[in-house]
């Protein structure tokens, strides 16, 4: 197979690469760009450990070809912090003890970042009318693509809820 | 996955013409096709990426209906 040119932005940095047509975005991020924060869990789009953001939207990087992202902006777990200042979700995951082995964690956090920026009417209503139980339900539903074999789900939901509530107050 | 060639469609006419050939598949999101290709259930020799095509519109038709783009 021939190598194809690929120009895109990764964590704010413009990159020019030569990739195989069959190389997934996941493999290019990990093997060519040495950004090993994003994990390969199942490689079939079922576990969510490979979740990254493309133009701000979350996807499973194992089920997309790198070449399909010509000109786009990719954000991985490595790109969330602002220098030494952690992203709100990273900080919340620490404060709420939302990980054990940490393998699913980069995917959980990237997925959560995508989620909080999604226009889900239910989330808005839940945030405004205030039932914690209802909001937990919505978070669980929209985070259901990210599995955690250690079972840190309760604390993951708490961490995300903290950021959702806190964001609302800041606005 | 089997080796394959990859191109991006320039326009709908080109895509439909080239996509009619055997052993060619369109790819859009790819979450279904790539999954099957990883299991060697689908083995296209060529992928045509249709993501750049203007097919993501929803328009009203004169008859009062809707035309929903494939993307």
gemmi code that builds the backbone of each chain (N, CA, C; Angstrom):
import gemmi

chains = {
    "A": [
        ("UNK", (0.849, -1.202, 0.000), (0.000, 0.000, 0.000), (0.877, 1.241, 0.000)),
        ("UNK", (0.442, 2.238, -0.759), (1.225, 3.469, -0.814), (1.055, 4.282, 0.452)),
        ("UNK", (2.027, 5.137, 0.687), (1.900, 6.087, 1.790), (1.194, 7.325, 1.261)),
        ("UNK", (0.346, 7.915, 2.096), (-0.404, 9.099, 1.696), (-0.015, 10.272, 2.592)),
        ("UNK", (-0.041, 11.489, 2.043), (0.279, 12.649, 2.870), (-0.910, 13.008, 3.768)),
        ("UNK", (-0.614, 13.500, 4.952), (-1.653, 13.914, 5.883), (-1.188, 15.167, 6.609)),
        ("UNK", (-1.991, 16.221, 6.505), (-1.700, 17.452, 7.234), (-2.867, 17.734, 8.148)),
        ("UNK", (-2.586, 17.819, 9.446), (-3.647, 18.153, 10.384), (-3.037, 18.760, 11.635)),
        ("UNK", (-3.902, 19.188, 12.518), (-3.447, 19.812, 13.753), (-3.702, 18.847, 14.895)),
        ("UNK", (-2.687, 18.625, 15.725), (-2.841, 17.741, 16.875), (-2.462, 18.523, 18.122)),
        ("UNK", (-3.403, 18.693, 19.026), (-3.175, 19.451, 20.262), (-2.589, 20.824, 19.960)),
        ("UNK", (-3.145, 21.454, 18.960), (-2.752, 22.816, 18.623), (-1.513, 22.938, 17.768)),
        ("UNK", (-0.888, 21.801, 17.470), (0.337, 21.851, 16.681), (0.089, 21.299, 15.281)),
        ("UNK", (0.517, 22.020, 14.274), (0.344, 21.571, 12.905), (1.319, 20.429, 12.608)),
        ("UNK", (0.806, 19.312, 12.075), (1.656, 18.155, 11.793), (1.511, 17.753, 10.330)),
        ("UNK", (2.607, 17.346, 9.718), (2.601, 16.810, 8.361), (3.204, 15.422, 8.417)),
        ("UNK", (2.431, 14.435, 7.985), (2.874, 13.052, 8.092), (2.675, 12.311, 6.786)),
        ("UNK", (3.297, 11.147, 6.711), (3.060, 10.220, 5.632), (2.504, 8.961, 6.283)),
        ("UNK", (1.277, 8.565, 5.895), (0.624, 7.436, 6.572), (0.130, 6.409, 5.568)),
        ("UNK", (-0.023, 5.171, 6.032), (-0.689, 4.146, 5.232), (-2.175, 4.475, 5.177)),
        ("UNK", (-2.811, 4.126, 4.068), (-4.262, 4.323, 3.960), (-4.984, 3.578, 5.071)),
        ("UNK", (-4.473, 2.407, 5.437), (-5.174, 1.566, 6.411), (-4.854, 1.907, 7.862)),
        ("UNK", (-4.001, 2.895, 8.093), (-3.647, 3.241, 9.468), (-4.809, 3.963, 10.140)),
        ("UNK", (-5.225, 3.466, 11.300), (-6.292, 4.155, 12.019), (-5.728, 5.415, 12.677)),
        ("UNK", (-6.609, 6.336, 13.015), (-6.180, 7.535, 13.725), (-5.515, 7.138, 15.039)),
        ("UNK", (-6.051, 6.113, 15.704), (-5.484, 5.641, 16.962), (-4.031, 5.226, 16.797)),
        ("UNK", (-3.762, 4.409, 15.773), (-2.397, 3.922, 15.571), (-1.451, 5.043, 15.181)),
        ("UNK", (-1.918, 5.989, 14.378), (-1.058, 7.111, 13.999), (-0.730, 7.968, 15.215)),
        ("UNK", (-1.712, 8.233, 16.058), (-1.465, 9.032, 17.262), (-0.441, 8.345, 18.175)),
        ("UNK", (-0.617, 7.055, 18.374), (0.238, 6.341, 19.324), (1.613, 6.010, 18.752)),
        ("UNK", (1.637, 5.504, 17.500), (2.871, 4.935, 16.956), (3.719, 5.947, 16.196)),
        ("UNK", (3.051, 6.876, 15.482), (3.837, 7.836, 14.708), (4.061, 9.128, 15.467)),
        ("UNK", (3.032, 9.573, 16.203), (3.161, 10.825, 16.934), (3.592, 10.603, 18.378)),
        ("UNK", (3.719, 9.339, 18.773), (4.188, 8.982, 20.119), (3.308, 9.583, 21.207)),
        ("UNK", (2.033, 9.773, 20.907), (1.080, 10.265, 21.906), (0.348, 9.048, 22.463)),
        ("UNK", (0.991, 8.421, 23.439), (0.468, 7.146, 23.915), (-0.576, 7.297, 25.011)),
        ("UNK", (-0.998, 8.518, 25.300), (-2.051, 8.714, 26.291), (-3.355, 8.050, 25.876)),
        ("UNK", (-3.685, 8.153, 24.581), (-4.889, 7.502, 24.065), (-4.624, 6.003, 24.007)),
        ("UNK", (-5.550, 5.215, 24.544), (-5.307, 3.781, 24.700), (-6.060, 2.928, 23.679)),
        ("UNK", (-5.493, 1.787, 23.359), (-6.171, 0.789, 22.534), (-6.772, -0.240, 23.489)),
        ("UNK", (-8.098, -0.269, 23.584), (-8.744, -1.214, 24.493), (-9.233, -2.429, 23.738)),
        ("UNK", (-10.186, -2.205, 22.845), (-10.769, -3.320, 22.108), (-10.466, -3.235, 20.615)),
        ("UNK", (-10.109, -2.026, 20.154), (-9.824, -1.764, 18.743), (-11.028, -2.004, 17.833)),
        ("UNK", (-12.209, -2.110, 18.405), (-13.417, -2.333, 17.600), (-14.552, -1.399, 17.954)),
        ("UNK", (-14.243, -0.285, 18.598), (-15.276, 0.711, 18.862), (-16.249, 0.343, 19.948)),
        ("UNK", (-15.900, -0.619, 20.799), (-16.866, -1.058, 21.811), (-16.549, -0.562, 23.210)),
        ("UNK", (-15.309, -0.122, 23.474), (-14.950, 0.187, 24.860), (-14.757, 1.673, 25.125)),
        ("UNK", (-14.417, 2.445, 24.103), (-14.257, 3.882, 24.276), (-12.906, 4.335, 24.812)),
        ("UNK", (-11.979, 3.417, 25.054), (-10.674, 3.817, 25.598), (-9.903, 4.684, 24.603)),
        ("UNK", (-10.279, 4.614, 23.342), (-9.562, 5.326, 22.285), (-10.194, 6.676, 21.962)),
        ("UNK", (-11.135, 7.131, 22.791), (-11.873, 8.371, 22.495), (-10.947, 9.584, 22.431)),
        ("UNK", (-11.060, 10.329, 21.327), (-10.365, 11.612, 21.183), (-11.386, 12.610, 20.640)),
        ("UNK", (-10.974, 13.873, 20.545), (-11.850, 14.899, 20.009), (-11.356, 15.309, 18.627)),
        ("UNK", (-12.268, 15.373, 17.658), (-11.947, 15.852, 16.318), (-12.839, 17.057, 16.049)),
        ("UNK", (-12.208, 18.210, 15.849), (-12.971, 19.458, 15.749), (-13.962, 19.582, 16.903)),
        ("UNK", (-13.518, 19.197, 18.088), (-14.304, 19.342, 19.300), (-15.307, 18.240, 19.569)),
        ("UNK", (-15.480, 17.322, 18.620), (-16.472, 16.263, 18.800), (-15.776, 14.943, 19.097)),
        ("UNK", (-16.347, 14.184, 19.989), (-15.703, 12.951, 20.416), (-15.974, 11.815, 19.435)),
        ("UNK", (-14.908, 11.045, 19.160), (-15.039, 9.868, 18.298), (-14.170, 8.744, 18.848)),
        ("UNK", (-14.445, 7.519, 18.383), (-13.567, 6.384, 18.658), (-12.482, 6.395, 17.598)),
        ("UNK", (-11.260, 6.657, 18.015), (-10.190, 6.801, 17.026), (-9.771, 5.477, 16.402)),
        ("UNK", (-10.241, 4.362, 16.954), (-9.895, 3.050, 16.388), (-10.744, 2.721, 15.171)),
        ("UNK", (-11.849, 3.420, 14.989), (-12.742, 3.115, 13.879), (-12.770, 4.255, 12.862)),
        ("UNK", (-11.661, 4.893, 12.669), (-11.553, 5.928, 11.656), (-10.130, 5.879, 11.106)),
        ("UNK", (-9.996, 6.166, 9.827), (-8.666, 6.168, 9.217), (-8.031, 7.540, 9.429)),
        ("UNK", (-6.759, 7.566, 9.681), (-6.059, 8.840, 9.884), (-6.246, 9.763, 8.680)),
        ("UNK", (-6.161, 9.204, 7.470), (-6.249, 10.019, 6.250), (-7.590, 10.720, 6.105)),
        ("UNK", (-8.594, 10.244, 6.801), (-9.911, 10.875, 6.699), (-9.948, 12.209, 7.427)),
        ("UNK", (-8.896, 12.548, 8.170), (-8.917, 13.746, 9.010), (-8.005, 14.845, 8.502)),
        ("UNK", (-7.747, 14.832, 7.219), (-6.993, 15.887, 6.560), (-7.583, 17.248, 6.931)),
        ("UNK", (-6.727, 18.134, 7.420), (-7.186, 19.494, 7.708), (-7.947, 19.686, 9.003)),
        ("UNK", (-8.127, 18.609, 9.770), (-8.925, 18.751, 10.988), (-8.060, 18.993, 12.216)),
        ("UNK", (-8.731, 19.260, 13.310), (-8.051, 19.577, 14.560), (-8.331, 18.471, 15.573)),
        ("UNK", (-7.273, 17.753, 15.973), (-7.417, 16.619, 16.884), (-6.966, 17.057, 18.275)),
        ("UNK", (-7.745, 16.681, 19.280), (-7.317, 16.906, 20.666), (-7.281, 15.562, 21.379)),
        ("UNK", (-6.131, 15.247, 21.963), (-6.003, 14.024, 22.751), (-5.909, 14.412, 24.226)),
        ("UNK", (-5.806, 13.411, 25.077), (-5.702, 13.666, 26.518), (-4.497, 14.559, 26.828)),
        ("UNK", (-3.447, 14.400, 26.025), (-2.237, 15.197, 26.230), (-2.481, 16.680, 25.961)),
        ("UNK", (-3.553, 16.989, 25.253), (-3.792, 18.371, 24.845), (-4.807, 19.122, 25.681)),
        ("UNK", (-5.286, 18.514, 26.753), (-6.350, 19.161, 27.525), (-5.833, 20.193, 28.518)),
        ("UNK", (-4.701, 19.911, 29.129), (-4.184, 20.842, 30.119), (-3.623, 22.069, 29.417)),
        ("UNK", (-3.606, 23.172, 30.130), (-3.022, 24.410, 29.618), (-1.705, 24.597, 30.340)),
        ("UNK", (-0.625, 24.070, 29.778), (0.654, 24.053, 30.481), (0.535, 23.178, 31.712)),
        ("UNK", (0.767, 23.738, 32.873), (0.640, 22.979, 34.123), (-0.747, 23.073, 34.735)),
        ("UNK", (-1.636, 23.815, 34.107), (-2.983, 23.964, 34.665), (-3.875, 22.887, 34.074)),
        ("UNK", (-4.344, 21.981, 34.910), (-5.182, 20.888, 34.443), (-6.531, 21.400, 33.964)),
        ("UNK", (-7.086, 20.684, 32.993), (-8.461, 20.937, 32.567), (-9.387, 20.657, 33.752)),
        ("UNK", (-10.517, 21.378, 33.797), (-11.480, 21.191, 34.896), (-11.832, 19.730, 35.117)),
        ("UNK", (-11.980, 18.983, 34.015), (-12.359, 17.576, 34.150), (-11.217, 16.747, 34.712)),
        ("UNK", (-9.996, 17.042, 34.323), (-8.859, 16.313, 34.884), (-8.797, 16.549, 36.393)),
        ("UNK", (-8.963, 17.798, 36.786), (-8.941, 18.152, 38.212), (-10.066, 17.446, 38.957)),
        ("UNK", (-11.249, 17.420, 38.343), (-12.405, 16.779, 38.989), (-12.183, 15.280, 39.126)),
        ("UNK", (-11.571, 14.645, 38.118), (-11.311, 13.206, 38.190), (-10.381, 12.891, 39.359)),
        ("UNK", (-9.454, 13.782, 39.641), (-8.567, 13.579, 40.788), (-9.342, 13.772, 42.084)),
        ("UNK", (-10.096, 14.890, 42.157), (-10.807, 15.200, 43.399), (-11.862, 14.167, 43.751)),
        ("UNK", (-12.485, 13.575, 42.746), (-13.538, 12.600, 42.990), (-13.049, 11.163, 42.878)),
        ("UNK", (-11.729, 10.969, 42.780), (-11.152, 9.620, 42.745), (-11.816, 8.799, 41.643)),
        ("UNK", (-11.854, 9.367, 40.447), (-12.631, 8.770, 39.362), (-11.838, 7.793, 38.504)),
        ("UNK", (-10.755, 7.250, 39.037), (-10.020, 6.227, 38.291), (-9.290, 5.307, 39.264)),
        ("UNK", (-9.045, 4.046, 38.840), (-8.266, 3.091, 39.627), (-7.020, 2.726, 38.839)),
        ("UNK", (-7.114, 1.857, 37.864), (-5.908, 1.513, 37.095), (-5.550, 2.612, 36.108)),
        ("UNK", (-6.544, 3.421, 35.714), (-6.277, 4.549, 34.833), (-6.312, 4.242, 33.351)),
        ("UNK", (-6.550, 2.987, 32.964), (-6.450, 2.668, 31.537), (-7.565, 3.294, 30.722)),
        ("UNK", (-8.763, 3.321, 31.259), (-9.900, 3.893, 30.520), (-9.943, 5.401, 30.651)),
        ("UNK", (-9.129, 5.932, 31.571), (-9.268, 7.325, 31.995), (-9.060, 8.365, 30.896)),
        ("UNK", (-8.034, 8.244, 30.060), (-7.921, 9.243, 28.986), (-9.157, 9.285, 28.100)),
        ("UNK", (-9.692, 8.113, 27.791), (-10.904, 8.044, 26.970), (-12.102, 8.602, 27.712)),
        ("UNK", (-12.192, 8.326, 29.009), (-13.303, 8.844, 29.818), (-13.269, 10.369, 29.821)),
        ("UNK", (-12.095, 10.926, 30.042), (-11.992, 12.383, 30.145), (-12.251, 13.049, 28.802)),
        ("UNK", (-11.664, 12.539, 27.736), (-11.924, 13.119, 26.410), (-13.397, 13.008, 26.049)),
        ("UNK", (-13.994, 11.875, 26.368), (-15.407, 11.685, 26.084), (-16.246, 12.658, 26.901)),
        ("UNK", (-15.870, 12.862, 28.157), (-16.614, 13.787, 29.012), (-16.486, 15.219, 28.506)),
        ("UNK", (-15.310, 15.595, 28.028), (-15.127, 16.938, 27.461), (-16.050, 17.117, 26.262)),
        ("UNK", (-16.101, 16.107, 25.407), (-17.007, 16.165, 24.264), (-18.447, 16.286, 24.718)),
        ("UNK", (-18.807, 15.472, 25.701), (-20.183, 15.432, 26.195), (-20.643, 16.781, 26.738)),
        ("UNK", (-19.823, 17.416, 27.570), (-20.300, 18.649, 28.207), (-20.500, 19.768, 27.194)),
        ("UNK", (-19.892, 19.630, 26.017), (-20.098, 20.635, 24.980), (-21.171, 20.249, 23.972)),
        ("UNK", (-21.823, 19.121, 24.195), (-22.880, 18.707, 23.280), (-24.202, 19.349, 23.667)),
        ("UNK", (-25.002, 19.597, 22.649), (-26.242, 20.333, 22.853), (-27.359, 19.353, 23.178)),
        ("UNK", (-27.359, 18.881, 24.382), (-28.406, 17.938, 24.781), (-29.446, 18.675, 25.616)),
        ("UNK", (-30.625, 18.801, 25.073), (-31.678, 19.546, 25.774), (-31.922, 18.980, 27.160)),
        ("UNK", (-31.849, 17.670, 27.259), (-32.093, 17.050, 28.564), (-31.109, 17.530, 29.612)),
        ("UNK", (-29.847, 17.663, 29.185), (-28.827, 18.109, 30.135), (-29.153, 19.515, 30.620)),
        ("UNK", (-29.542, 20.381, 29.692), (-29.881, 21.746, 30.088), (-31.024, 21.760, 31.088)),
        ("UNK", (-32.057, 20.996, 30.779), (-33.212, 20.984, 31.674), (-32.813, 20.441, 33.036)),
        ("UNK", (-32.027, 19.372, 33.020), (-31.633, 18.778, 34.299), (-30.792, 19.755, 35.106)),
        ("UNK", (-29.903, 20.467, 34.422), (-29.064, 21.420, 35.128), (-29.908, 22.509, 35.774)),
        ("UNK", (-30.907, 22.996, 35.038), (-31.674, 24.117, 35.556), (-32.683, 23.701, 36.619)),
        ("UNK", (-33.314, 22.553, 36.419), (-34.345, 22.190, 37.392), (-33.773, 21.383, 38.546)),
        ("UNK", (-32.539, 20.971, 38.419), (-31.784, 20.580, 39.606), (-31.805, 19.193, 40.168)),
        ("UNK", (-32.523, 18.225, 39.612), (-32.502, 16.921, 40.266), (-31.172, 16.223, 40.004)),
        ("UNK", (-30.425, 15.930, 41.048), (-29.140, 15.257, 40.895), (-29.317, 13.883, 40.276)),
        ("UNK", (-30.350, 13.180, 40.702), (-30.570, 11.829, 40.193), (-30.805, 11.849, 38.698)),
        ("UNK", (-31.576, 12.827, 38.257), (-31.894, 12.918, 36.833), (-30.621, 13.242, 36.035)),
        ("UNK", (-29.826, 14.137, 36.561), (-28.597, 14.504, 35.868), (-27.630, 13.329, 35.814)),
        ("UNK", (-27.556, 12.570, 36.897), (-26.710, 11.363, 36.889), (-27.146, 10.406, 35.793)),
        ("UNK", (-28.454, 10.286, 35.649), (-29.016, 9.388, 34.628), (-28.594, 9.832, 33.222)),
        ("UNK", (-28.658, 11.132, 32.998), (-28.293, 11.676, 31.692), (-26.797, 11.482, 31.433)),
        ("UNK", (-25.997, 11.725, 32.439), (-24.540, 11.547, 32.292), (-24.221, 10.089, 31.978)),
        ("UNK", (-24.854, 9.188, 32.725), (-24.595, 7.753, 32.480), (-24.974, 7.366, 31.064)),
        ("UNK", (-26.115, 7.878, 30.592), (-26.578, 7.555, 29.238), (-25.567, 8.040, 28.197)),
        ("UNK", (-25.128, 9.290, 28.316), (-24.252, 9.851, 27.288), (-22.795, 9.479, 27.465)),
        ("UNK", (-22.451, 8.822, 28.569), (-21.100, 8.312, 28.759), (-21.067, 6.793, 28.630)),
        ("UNK", (-22.175, 6.213, 28.149), (-22.286, 4.752, 28.135), (-21.342, 4.089, 27.134)),
        ("UNK", (-20.705, 4.861, 26.292), (-19.746, 4.283, 25.349), (-18.358, 4.094, 25.935)),
        ("UNK", (-18.161, 4.494, 27.171), (-16.842, 4.385, 27.804), (-16.898, 3.397, 28.966)),
        ("UNK", (-16.299, 2.232, 28.759), (-16.335, 1.182, 29.773), (-15.191, 1.323, 30.766)),
        ("UNK", (-15.414, 0.823, 31.972), (-14.395, 0.854, 33.018), (-14.429, -0.477, 33.760)),
        ("UNK", (-13.456, -1.326, 33.526), (-13.452, -2.648, 34.168), (-13.178, -2.575, 35.662)),
        ("UNK", (-12.576, -1.482, 36.107), (-12.368, -1.328, 37.543), (-13.641, -0.886, 38.251)),
        ("UNK", (-14.624, -0.443, 37.487), (-15.891, -0.057, 38.091), (-15.886, 1.297, 38.765)),
        ("UNK", (-15.139, 2.258, 38.236), (-15.086, 3.588, 38.864), (-16.244, 4.471, 38.440)),
        ("UNK", (-17.265, 3.869, 37.855), (-18.363, 4.635, 37.259), (-18.986, 5.666, 38.191)),
        ("UNK", (-19.262, 5.293, 39.416), (-19.943, 6.220, 40.333), (-19.150, 7.510, 40.474)),
        ("UNK", (-17.846, 7.366, 40.683), (-17.022, 8.558, 40.863), (-16.792, 9.316, 39.569)),
        ("UNK", (-16.774, 8.592, 38.440), (-16.668, 9.250, 37.135), (-17.877, 10.167, 36.938)),
        ("UNK", (-19.043, 9.641, 37.251), (-20.273, 10.438, 37.102), (-20.232, 11.645, 38.044)),
        ("UNK", (-19.775, 11.439, 39.273), (-19.664, 12.548, 40.231), (-18.748, 13.647, 39.693)),
        ("UNK", (-17.619, 13.235, 39.119), (-16.655, 14.211, 38.606), (-17.265, 15.029, 37.472)),
        ("UNK", (-17.973, 14.345, 36.580), (-18.590, 15.045, 35.447), (-19.693, 15.969, 35.945)),
        ("UNK", (-20.465, 15.491, 36.894), (-21.547, 16.308, 37.438), (-20.988, 17.568, 38.087)),
        ("UNK", (-19.890, 17.433, 38.782), (-19.258, 18.592, 39.422), (-18.932, 19.656, 38.369)),
        ("UNK", (-18.354, 19.233, 37.258), (-17.965, 20.192, 36.227), (-19.195, 20.810, 35.579)),
        ("UNK", (-20.231, 20.018, 35.371), (-21.472, 20.559, 34.776), (-22.107, 21.601, 35.683)),
        ("UNK", (-22.166, 21.316, 36.959), (-22.786, 22.256, 37.901), (-21.928, 23.501, 38.035)),
        ("UNK", (-20.650, 23.298, 38.112), (-19.696, 24.402, 38.304), (-19.695, 25.319, 37.096)),
        ("UNK", (-19.774, 24.722, 35.906), (-19.805, 25.513, 34.669), (-21.019, 26.405, 34.659)),
        ("UNK", (-22.132, 25.854, 35.076), (-23.380, 26.613, 35.076), (-23.230, 27.829, 35.958)),
        ("UNK", (-22.631, 27.659, 37.129), (-22.473, 28.772, 38.065), (-21.595, 29.854, 37.475)),
        ("UNK", (-20.547, 29.447, 36.739), (-19.639, 30.457, 36.193), (-20.319, 31.296, 35.135)),
        ("UNK", (-21.241, 30.710, 34.363), (-21.956, 31.448, 33.325), (-22.936, 32.385, 33.998)),
    ],
    "B": [
        ("UNK", (-6.599, -5.860, 8.087), (-7.306, -5.339, 6.898), (-6.514, -5.652, 5.642)),
        ("UNK", (-7.236, -5.849, 4.565), (-6.544, -6.063, 3.283), (-5.963, -4.737, 2.801)),
        ("UNK", (-4.938, -4.788, 1.952), (-4.425, -3.543, 1.365), (-5.496, -2.927, 0.470)),
        ("UNK", (-5.599, -1.608, 0.494), (-6.580, -0.953, -0.359), (-6.079, 0.437, -0.723)),
        ("UNK", (-6.656, 1.004, -1.767), (-6.320, 2.380, -2.111), (-7.428, 3.289, -1.602)),
        ("UNK", (-7.077, 4.530, -1.381), (-7.996, 5.506, -0.763), (-7.975, 6.787, -1.568)),
        ("UNK", (-9.158, 7.263, -1.938), (-9.231, 8.575, -2.592), (-10.401, 9.346, -1.990)),
        ("UNK", (-10.379, 10.653, -2.212), (-11.492, 11.490, -1.749), (-12.315, 11.897, -2.962)),
        ("UNK", (-13.619, 11.803, -2.833), (-14.487, 12.162, -3.955), (-14.460, 13.664, -4.185)),
        ("UNK", (-14.393, 14.043, -5.456), (-14.377, 15.475, -5.822), (-15.789, 16.027, -5.879)),
        ("UNK", (-16.665, 15.257, -6.476), (-18.053, 15.683, -6.595), (-18.940, 14.444, -6.681)),
        ("UNK", (-20.239, 14.679, -6.563), (-21.185, 13.562, -6.522), (-21.132, 12.738, -7.808)),
        ("UNK", (-21.016, 13.407, -8.948), (-21.000, 12.695, -10.233), (-19.818, 11.742, -10.313)),
        ("UNK", (-18.651, 12.236, -9.918), (-17.459, 11.388, -9.939), (-17.627, 10.218, -8.972)),
        ("UNK", (-18.162, 10.504, -7.807), (-18.313, 9.468, -6.773), (-19.253, 8.364, -7.259)),
        ("UNK", (-20.393, 8.746, -7.822), (-21.355, 7.717, -8.245), (-20.799, 6.915, -9.419)),
        ("UNK", (-20.069, 7.563, -10.293), (-19.482, 6.857, -11.434), (-18.433, 5.857, -10.957)),
        ("UNK", (-17.493, 6.311, -10.135), (-16.407, 5.425, -9.693), (-16.887, 4.424, -8.654)),
        ("UNK", (-17.916, 4.812, -7.910), (-18.426, 3.921, -6.871), (-19.183, 2.734, -7.415)),
        ("UNK", (-19.551, 2.806, -8.683), (-20.308, 1.715, -9.291), (-19.425, 0.511, -9.588)),
        ("UNK", (-18.129, 0.734, -9.620), (-17.223, -0.376, -9.924), (-17.257, -1.400, -8.803)),
        ("UNK", (-16.962, -2.630, -9.193), (-16.908, -3.685, -8.181), (-15.698, -3.442, -7.303)),
        ("UNK", (-15.713, -3.913, -6.073), (-14.538, -3.819, -5.201), (-14.298, -2.398, -4.678)),
        ("UNK", (-15.291, -1.508, -4.882), (-15.177, -0.135, -4.390), (-16.259, 0.097, -3.353)),
        ("UNK", (-15.884, 0.733, -2.244), (-16.864, 1.078, -1.218), (-16.730, 2.554, -0.896)),
        ("UNK", (-17.858, 3.200, -0.601), (-17.810, 4.548, -0.070), (-17.499, 4.456, 1.408)),
        ("UNK", (-16.799, 5.467, 1.934), (-16.621, 5.561, 3.389), (-17.036, 6.947, 3.843)),
        ("UNK", (-17.820, 6.994, 4.879), (-18.268, 8.260, 5.471), (-17.802, 8.270, 6.930)),
        ("UNK", (-18.620, 7.856, 7.861), (-18.179, 7.754, 9.250), (-17.180, 6.620, 9.383)),
        ("UNK", (-17.503, 5.512, 8.739), (-16.601, 4.371, 8.730), (-16.703, 3.441, 9.918)),
        ("UNK", (-17.586, 3.754, 10.873), (-17.600, 2.935, 12.086), (-18.112, 1.527, 11.824)),
        ("UNK", (-18.940, 1.358, 10.813), (-19.401, 0.020, 10.484), (-18.411, -0.657, 9.539)),
        ("UNK", (-18.053, 0.059, 8.452), (-17.198, -0.530, 7.428), (-15.830, -0.921, 7.981)),
        ("UNK", (-15.196, -0.028, 8.741), (-13.851, -0.331, 9.255), (-13.880, -1.500, 10.230)),
        ("UNK", (-14.940, -1.575, 11.032), (-15.089, -2.682, 11.966), (-15.115, -3.999, 11.193)),
        ("UNK", (-15.882, -4.046, 10.105), (-15.980, -5.257, 9.291), (-14.685, -5.527, 8.540)),
        ("UNK", (-13.996, -4.465, 8.137), (-12.720, -4.651, 7.455), (-11.669, -5.214, 8.403)),
        ("UNK", (-11.734, -4.829, 9.670), (-10.776, -5.360, 10.645), (-10.959, -6.857, 10.848)),
        ("UNK", (-12.173, -7.328, 10.624), (-12.462, -8.760, 10.752), (-12.349, -9.468, 9.415)),
        ("UNK", (-11.910, -8.746, 8.398), (-11.811, -9.295, 7.037), (-13.128, -9.843, 6.500)),
        ("UNK", (-14.223, -9.273, 6.979), (-15.530, -9.631, 6.438), (-15.782, -8.791, 5.196)),
        ("UNK", (-15.427, -7.505, 5.249), (-15.437, -6.647, 4.078), (-13.993, -6.481, 3.627)),
        ("UNK", (-13.750, -6.638, 2.338), (-12.377, -6.509, 1.829), (-12.364, -5.681, 0.548)),
        ("UNK", (-12.783, -4.417, 0.616), (-12.789, -3.606, -0.617), (-11.369, -3.305, -1.060)),
        ("UNK", (-11.174, -3.265, -2.362), (-9.855, -2.930, -2.887), (-9.653, -1.429, -2.913)),
        ("UNK", (-10.771, -0.687, -2.826), (-10.672, 0.758, -2.928), (-11.769, 1.417, -2.100)),
        ("UNK", (-11.353, 2.467, -1.362), (-12.315, 3.262, -0.604), (-12.402, 4.659, -1.200)),
        ("UNK", (-13.615, 5.155, -1.366), (-13.827, 6.533, -1.796), (-14.445, 7.288, -0.627)),
        ("UNK", (-13.729, 8.272, -0.119), (-14.172, 9.067, 1.032), (-15.138, 10.148, 0.544)),
        ("UNK", (-16.397, 10.059, 0.971), (-17.405, 11.006, 0.493), (-17.685, 12.130, 1.483)),
        ("UNK", (-16.876, 12.236, 2.512), (-17.153, 13.223, 3.558), (-17.133, 14.664, 3.081)),
        ("UNK", (-16.385, 14.965, 2.038), (-16.311, 16.342, 1.567), (-17.464, 16.752, 0.678)),
        ("UNK", (-18.335, 15.805, 0.327), (-19.413, 16.118, -0.616), (-20.538, 16.877, 0.090)),
        ("UNK", (-21.228, 17.754, -0.650), (-22.315, 18.558, -0.052), (-23.601, 17.743, 0.082)),
        ("UNK", (-23.576, 16.723, 0.931), (-24.739, 15.842, 1.060), (-25.360, 15.916, 2.447)),
        ("UNK", (-24.996, 16.968, 3.206), (-25.470, 17.016, 4.587), (-26.597, 18.026, 4.788)),
        ("UNK", (-27.360, 18.237, 3.731), (-28.464, 19.195, 3.840), (-29.807, 18.520, 4.031)),
        ("UNK", (-30.718, 19.247, 4.627), (-32.125, 18.857, 4.668), (-32.890, 20.022, 4.051)),
        ("UNK", (-33.563, 19.730, 2.944), (-34.251, 20.803, 2.211), (-35.719, 20.477, 2.035)),
        ("UNK", (-36.528, 21.523, 1.949), (-37.949, 21.315, 1.640), (-38.096, 21.184, 0.136)),
        ("UNK", (-38.966, 20.288, -0.304), (-39.227, 20.129, -1.732), (-40.497, 20.906, -2.098)),
        ("UNK", (-40.639, 21.247, -3.388), (-41.837, 21.993, -3.821), (-43.129, 21.255, -3.505)),
        ("UNK", (-43.051, 19.917, -3.432), (-44.265, 19.140, -3.173), (-44.628, 19.120, -1.690)),
        ("UNK", (-43.838, 19.810, -0.891), (-44.153, 19.846, 0.537), (-43.461, 18.773, 1.341)),
        ("UNK", (-42.492, 18.106, 0.722), (-41.782, 17.049, 1.438), (-40.402, 17.515, 1.861)),
        ("UNK", (-39.563, 16.560, 2.235), (-38.194, 16.863, 2.631), (-37.219, 16.046, 1.801)),
        ("UNK", (-36.104, 16.665, 1.441), (-35.028, 15.924, 0.793), (-33.906, 15.858, 1.809)),
        ("UNK", (-33.577, 14.663, 2.255), (-32.564, 14.490, 3.310), (-31.301, 13.946, 2.691)),
        ("UNK", (-30.207, 14.690, 2.800), (-28.936, 14.264, 2.218), (-28.401, 13.012, 2.893)),
        ("UNK", (-27.614, 12.262, 2.146), (-27.103, 10.983, 2.650), (-26.199, 11.162, 3.867)),
        ("UNK", (-25.606, 12.346, 4.004), (-24.712, 12.557, 5.154), (-25.401, 13.392, 6.219)),
    ],
}
model = gemmi.Model(1)
for chain_id, residues in chains.items():
    chain = gemmi.Chain(chain_id)
    for i, (resn, *xyz) in enumerate(residues, 1):
        res = gemmi.Residue()
        res.name, res.seqid = resn, gemmi.SeqId(i, " ")
        for name, pos in zip(("N", "CA", "C"), xyz):
            atom = gemmi.Atom()
            atom.name, atom.element = name, gemmi.Element(name[0])
            atom.pos, atom.b_iso = gemmi.Position(*pos), 0.0
            res.add_atom(atom)
        chain.add_residue(res)
    model.add_chain(chain)
structure = gemmi.Structure()
structure.add_model(model)
structure.setup_entities()
